[in-house]
Amino acid sequence: MSLSVDGCFEGPDHDLGWNLVDDEVHGHFNHVLARMGGFVSGRVTHELMASYWPTADQDPAADGVTAEFAGIWRAMPKTVFSRTLDRADWNTTVVREVTPESVAALTAGPGGDLSLSGANLAASFLAQDLVDEFRLYVHPVVLGRGTLFFRPADRPSPLTLMDTHRFTNGVTLLHYERGGPSPLDG
């Protein structure tokens, strides 16, 4: 998830123009995402992705990392959680509700880790403790207002820092796994 320093995943009016995704960052995304066993998203994110990525590499202006991701996106099995979609194209399965059982069925499938995208869907996963790790790409900007990625919670969620990486454009990756010492342990 790309975030501003103040924790927003999007600015006012769903603005993402502040994201600093250059070839280095995009190449990193491609490397990480190509190893996944599937992409999991909500309807809004899926429709946004499906409106661009199926043919992005056919654009003569597409650079190498864009063309590479278009191929990754098309080939990757995708699951979209939606109560309104009846079907979705591009190697996509529609699942109605986020439940521990529906997520367990996804993780039991072949492949590797699943990439979860979309803040609203992530909030549903987080509320049910169904996220194992976070890759937070912090962009060097304070938005001041926008949509926060992490929603208020009833209890702390301890994390263990697994890795960090600073990209040359100032974006910093913070890679966490769930678990670790709880701040409530004293």
N, C-alpha and C positions, 0 to 999 in steps of 0.2 A: 504494500500500500504506500502510495506517495502521500506525504504529509507536509504541511507547513511547520515551522518551528513551534507555532502555537497550537498544533494538533489538529488542524483542519484538513480534510481530504478534498474539499472543494470550497471555493470562495462564494460570495453572494451570486445568486442566479446561476448556480452550478458551474461557475467559472473554473476552468482548469488551465487557463493560459499562463499561470505562474509556474507550472511544472517545467523543470530544466532537464528535459530528456534529450540529451545529445547522443551522438553515435556511441560513445563509451558506455553511458548508462543503458541505452537501448540494447547494445550488444551484451551487457551483463544480464539484462532481463531475458534476452533470448537464450543465453546459456543456462540460466536457472530454470526457465519455463520449459525448455525442450526436454528436460529430464523428468518432468512431472508425468503422473499417470492419467491426469485429466484436469480439465478446468471446470470449476464450479462457480456459478454466478446467479444473480437474480435476473429477473426479466429485463429491467431497465439496462443493466450493464450488458446483458447478452444482446439485446437489440442494438445497442450502440456499437458493440464489436461487430455484429453481423452486418451492419450497414457499411462497414469499411473494409475489414480484413479479408473477406473472401476473394476480392479482386485487387487488393492494394498493390500486389507485385506486377500487375499488368499496366500500371501507370508508368509511362516513360520517365517521369520525374522521381520515381521511387528509388531511394538509395538502397545500399546493400542490406543494412540491418532491417529496414522496412520490408523488403522483399523476403528476407529470411524469416521474419516473424509471420508474414502472411502464410507461408508454407507450414510453419509450426502450428498456427491457429487452425488452419483447415484440417490438418491431420489429427489433431488432438481430440480425443473423446471429450465431449462437453456435457455437463448437466446444468440445466437451468431450473431453479426453483421458482415456480409461478402457479398462482391459483387461477390465472386467466388464460394463459396460452394452452391451446390444445395440442399443438405440435411446433417443432422448431427444426429448421434445416441445419446443414453443415455438421453432421455427425453429432447431433445433440439429442439428449433425452430430457423430457420434462418430468419433474417430480413436484408434487403438489405442496408438501409441507416439510419443514425442517423438524425432524424428530431424531432422537438418538438412533432409532431403528433405521430410518432412511439414510442417515449418514453412515451407520455401520455397514449397510448394504453397499454403499459406494466404496468405502475403504477396504471391503473384503474382495473387491474386484481385482483383476490383474493390473499390473503397472506399478507405479510408484506413488509418491505423495500427491495429494490433490492441491491445486492452487485455488484459493478462495478469493473472489473479487466482488466488490460492491459493498459499500459500507452498511447499507440496510440489511443485506443478507448476513454480513459478518456480525452485526449486532444480534441477529437471531441465533447464530452459532455460538457467540460468546455468552449469551444469556443461558444457554444450555451446556456450557463448558465443553464445547466441541471443537476448539481450536488448540492444536498442539504447539504451534510455533508462529512467530511473527517475523516478517521481513519488512521493516519500516524504513522507507527511503525519505529521509528528512531533507527537504529543500530549503535553501538559505533565504527564507522569506517569512515575514510575520504578516499574516493577512488582517489581523485585527477583528475580523468577523468572517463567518462562514459556517460550514457544517463540521462539527467535531467528529472525529473517527471513533474515539472511545466515549461511550455514553455513561452517565452516572450508574454506579453499581452498588449493590448492598454490602459487598465485602471486597477486600483487596484481592488481587490476583497476582501472586508472586511469579516473577520471571527470572530466568537465568540467561545472562548475556553470553551468547555463543561466539559472536564475531562482530567486528565492525570493519567498515571500509569507507574511506573518503575518496570520492571521485574528483577528478581535476576541476570540474565545474562547481564544486562546493557541496554537492549532494552527499549525504552521509548515510550509509546503510547501517542500521542497528538490527542485528539478527538475534532474536530471543527464542528460547523454548519455555513452555509453561512449566511451572514448578520452581523449586528452590526454597530458600528460607522465607518464611512468612514474616511480614513486618509485625504481626501480632504475637510472634514467638518470643518477643522480648529482647 
